[in-house]
Amino acid sequence: MQGNLRRALALVRRRTFRGPPLRVVLYEKEGCHLCDEAYRALRRVGLDRPLEIERVRTDEDRYVLRVPVLAVGGEELDAAGLEDGAIARWLRSVTLDAGS
């Protein structure tokens, strides 16, 4: 039993992200079901990596046809209909680009 517990704790340590949460802005419109799904996808991605999600309701012309839009730093992603894996890969690429 102790060996299983040790292996489980080692796995948790490896999967635990160390560092500050990534700030993600979700631009959305009132009553937008795709926006709600994008938020839920971000929450699921946030289980593997800490995210600080800011939801911004907008009617700006810039986003009116694009919502939901994810923004990290200066990068934006049209997130309508994207799967969790695609969002996670984009977040990873944005943070890798910022680090270089």
FENKA-V469403 format. One record per pair of residues at least 24 apart in sequence whose C-alpha atoms are under 10 Angstrom apart, sorted by sequence separation. I is the first residue (numbers start at 1). J is the second residue. If there is no record, write none. Layout:
i=I j=J
i=I j=J
This chain:
i=22 j=46
i=21 j=46
i=73 j=98
i=29 j=55
i=72 j=98
i=22 j=49
i=23 j=50
i=24 j=51
i=25 j=52
i=26 j=53
i=27 j=54
i=28 j=55
i=29 j=56
i=30 j=57
i=21 j=49
i=22 j=50
i=23 j=51
i=24 j=52
i=25 j=53
i=26 j=54
i=27 j=55
i=28 j=56
i=29 j=57
i=30 j=58
i=42 j=70
i=20 j=49
i=21 j=50
i=22 j=51
i=23 j=52
i=24 j=53
i=25 j=54
i=26 j=55
i=27 j=56
i=28 j=57
i=29 j=58
i=30 j=59
i=38 j=67
i=39 j=68
i=17 j=47
i=19 j=49
i=20 j=50
i=21 j=51
i=22 j=52
i=23 j=53
i=24 j=54
i=25 j=55
i=26 j=56
i=27 j=57
i=28 j=58
i=29 j=59
i=38 j=68
i=16 j=47
i=17 j=48
i=18 j=49
i=19 j=50
i=20 j=51
i=21 j=52
i=22 j=53
i=23 j=54
i=24 j=55
i=25 j=56
i=26 j=57
i=27 j=58
i=28 j=59
i=29 j=60
i=37 j=68
i=38 j=69
i=39 j=70
i=16 j=48
i=17 j=49
i=18 j=50
i=20 j=52
i=21 j=53
i=26 j=58
i=27 j=59
i=35 j=67
i=36 j=68
i=38 j=70
i=15 j=48
i=16 j=49
i=17 j=50
i=27 j=60
i=34 j=67
i=35 j=68
i=15 j=49
i=16 j=50
i=29 j=63
i=34 j=68
i=35 j=69
i=28 j=63
i=29 j=64
i=32 j=67
i=33 j=68
i=35 j=70
i=27 j=63
i=28 j=64
i=32 j=68
i=27 j=64
i=28 j=66
i=29 j=67
i=41 j=79
i=45 j=83
i=27 j=66
i=28 j=67
i=29 j=68
i=45 j=84
i=49 j=88
i=27 j=67
i=28 j=68
i=38 j=78
i=39 j=79
i=41 j=81
i=44 j=84
i=45 j=85
i=48 j=88
i=26 j=67
i=27 j=68
i=28 j=69
i=38 j=79
i=41 j=82
i=42 j=83
i=43 j=84
i=44 j=85
i=45 j=86
i=26 j=68
i=27 j=69
i=28 j=70
i=37 j=79
i=38 j=80
i=41 j=83
i=42 j=84
i=45 j=87
i=46 j=88
i=49 j=91
i=26 j=69
i=27 j=70
i=37 j=80
i=38 j=81
i=41 j=84
i=45 j=88
i=49 j=92
i=25 j=69
i=26 j=70
i=27 j=71
i=35 j=79
i=36 j=80
i=37 j=81
i=38 j=82
i=40 j=84
i=41 j=85
i=44 j=88
i=45 j=89
i=25 j=70
i=26 j=71
i=34 j=79
i=35 j=80
i=37 j=82
i=38 j=83
i=42 j=87
i=24 j=70
i=25 j=71
i=26 j=72
i=34 j=80
i=35 j=81
i=37 j=83
i=38 j=84
i=41 j=87
i=42 j=88
i=45 j=91
i=24 j=71
i=25 j=72
i=33 j=80
i=34 j=81
i=41 j=88
i=23 j=71
i=24 j=72
i=25 j=73
i=34 j=82
i=23 j=72
i=24 j=73
i=27 j=76
i=38 j=87
i=22 j=72
i=23 j=73
i=26 j=76
i=22 j=73
i=25 j=76
i=26 j=77
i=27 j=78
i=24 j=76
i=26 j=78
i=27 j=79
i=26 j=79
i=24 j=91
i=22 j=91
i=22 j=95
